[in-house]
Amino acid sequence: MHRERRLQVIEIIVVIVLSILTPMIGLWKVFFHVGYIYQRDSYPAFYLDSKQTALSYLNFPMIMDNVWMPLVIILFFNLISPVIAEWLTYLLFPYAVSIPSMYFSSRYFLNRYAKETKVWVKILISATIAFLYAITPTAYYFSHWSNYAAFYALLPALIAGTFYSLEEGGSLGAILLSLFASLTTTDPRGFVYTLFIVLSILLYRHKLNDLKVFLCSIPFYLLLNSRLFVILFYNFHSYTSISFTISNQQLWLNYLTFPLLDSLRGLSLFRPLVSYLSFGNPVLIYVMSFTFVETGILGYIFLKKKGSPANYFLALYLFLVLLVSSYVNVLGYNLTLNLTYPLLDILSQTFVYNYLWIFLPTYLTEMVLAPLFLLVSLVMTKILSKQYLLIPLFILIVLSQFAFSSSMVISGNYLGNYNPVNPPPLLVSLAKFLENHTVGSVFVSAVVPSNWSTFIGVLPNVTSAPLVNTSSVGTILNEYGVQYVVTTVNDNYTLSIINSHKNVFTLVYNDSYFLVYKNNDFTYNINSPIFINFEYPKVPNTNSSLNVVPSYLIFDIPPKYIGGYVGNATYAELLALSAYKQGISPVKLNVKHLPYPTNFTDTINVNVYDEEVLSEFPGISFISVSSTSSLNLYVKPGFYKVVLAYVSIPGGGVFGVTNGSYSLSVSTSSPNTSIVFSYLGNIYVSSSANLFFIGNSLSYLIGVMFIPYNMPIQHEFTGDNISSYPYPQLGRAFGYPYNDTNVVSFSIMINLITLLITGILFISLRYSRTYFRKINLKIIRRN
């Protein structure tokens, strides 16, 4: 008994020491930089205080991980500073958290399925596997985003915990299962793949009692993760759809090519980021990188399969590898796999398209390594359990896998992607002022040193807006939700406009370098119909505060809310607006969503051209095409006026429609990038019509309208009032804003109450026959 206790203490010490040493080894260049880190594609919110940082971790689309709760709590009560919290975040996931997760998962399976093996062997194997799992190249890649990193780090705990919970059975097993599943519920995608893992284990075990445990765990799970679902409910019911934006901008990942050999090592789309040139012989290290794969697959042959989870580990590993792989080269021939793509092609043509971002291959790639490493732990235990002469083989396997990760470890900062940053004190003070005083959006026009520019871009509530020297400058800024204008003492252009309208702007912040002016015409809520601005990006003078949106968003607004337009409208623009108000919408195009093709598509491809259009016209939805193509249009027979809305760009191609014998077309080529509504002419449709494109460069279509020829043109418009409120990046959003803090607080309260109830139930079920019986006996004896 004493010996077992000593071993338990030793194991805990080993795990703690290894959890500290691993991030020190993996990030040795930046480990002692207690502060902010620029992590490849994001600067931290350096201006938040402890409580604000805690709340930001709990809101969408920030951190959702349940495992963050202890850190959030100590931040909320100001027990540590945000700087310390930031330091902990880039060390915890996946470097430190992976250690206890993989260690105890490996030990659990070794205890159950390698009982004859000596304890010191199990400890050695589990510690080695955990360390190697925490420093794989894939682990480094996921360390940038804590939700991905937490899922990767805690996936072994989910697998082992699910097995343990199902074997425990009953109400206790259900509670345990809900707790283990909550570890990897890091965001909506984490939720989906957590469910996948649990269901795959249920299928592998195929026992009726397991199904009962799973069903009983669902209420506890939903309550424990209420924060995720409550926040998502509010966000997905806002006027601007999160799902659509993410689908458009991220689904291209599904159609990148992932060779089988890269997928086997858990790399897939991260392969270009893994360099074999920074240490030793690149060919040798490339070959050695397959050692764990060979150990797992070949070693499986010599394991005792009966009752062992090795079957599940290998099946899950191979299934995931084949699922994410695009092709495999056999004797010089590329064999296409692409198992998920036909299904995605079908789903992308349905309403499911807006939710396909949940099934990105990012999480699939994360899931590849956990079953492989758990399988290898069983194999390596088999190697060391009886045949000590095979110790050199064990050492070779470990060194080979370490060599695979060597380029990452040697760099000490993830190949230069972890860079310490020190925000200038002037910017910190400015950002804190804006964070504590701003309810609207912030427009920044400042002349600053180049190394400050990125920090400027992440100031609180920054948005894009025109600053024009007109008598209505304050009203125009209000239409974009701008409450404050930030500038510098050396920005003569901005200051000249502000000084020309001293009644509009009030100086509220001055540190002798940065100046912050309040827009006196700012109102948080604008309640009016929506007016279409056909002169965007110019803003015509308006006499009152109205809801105004750029013309390219016209088809995203329900017609009943459109009350007219501002500025001068062309015949085509007036024709389109009039028809849209009378119920004529752009023709629904049966375009390709995935993959990104040369024909008509509404999937945004990540390239410099798409990004430029997106940045110049925020929130735009377009259909792009890059080579001569044709698309069938479903239009009823009749005589129509045809209006095309598109983005004019230098070198653009030709869009047109045809009925088979007669065609109407327009060139989108223009020296300037702008939104254009073009009246093409009239056309008769008897049986069918086609949309066509001629050209070989990217061009962008917003919509094509077939307007009945005899439909009258309206010149007067009325619309229902709708409220708008400031929204970062977009300027204003429509609907009714909810209080983020109240929603988060409400969801946290549900979490904590559920956790308390779950803890009480767990203790009562776990120890009901001992402690609770003793308490009852004492009470009875006293009476």
Protein Blocks (a to p, Z undefined) as FASTA:
>chain_A
ZZmmmmmmmmmmmmmmmmmmmmmmmmmmlmmmgcdddehjaccdfkbcfklmmmmmmpcc
bdfbfklmmmmmmmmnopacfklmmmmmmmmpmklmmmmmmmmmmmmmmmmmmmmpcfkl
mmmmmmmmmmmmmmgfklmmmmmpmklmmmmmmmmmmmmmmmmmmmngpjklmmmmmmmm
mmmmmbfklmmmmmmmmmmmmmmnopaklmmmmmmmmmmmmmmmmmmmmmmmmmmmpmbd
fklmmmmmmmmmmmcccdfklmmnonmmmmmmpcfklgcjfklmmmmmmmmmmmmmmmmm
mpcfehpaklmmmmmmmmmmmmmpmbdceehiacdfklmlmmmmmmmmmmklmmmmmmgc
klmmmmmmmmmmmmmmmmmmmmmmmmmmlmmmmmmmmmmmmmmmmmmmmnonogoiaccd
dddfklmmmmmmmmmmpcbdcdddddddfklmmmmmmgghiacddddddfklmmmmmmno
pabdcddfklmklmmmmmmmmmlpccfbdehlaccdddfkbcfbacddddddfkbcbdcd
dfbdcddddfklmmmpcfklpgbdedjddfklmmmmmmmmnopacddddddfbdcdfbdc
fbdcddfklmmmmmmmghiacdddfbdcdddddddeddddddddddddehiacddddehj
accdddfbdfbdcdddddfbdcddfkbccdddedjbdcddfbdcdddfklccdfbdcddd
ddddddehklpacdjdddfklmmmmmmmmmmmmmmmmmmmmmmmmmmmmmmmmmmmmmmm
mZZ
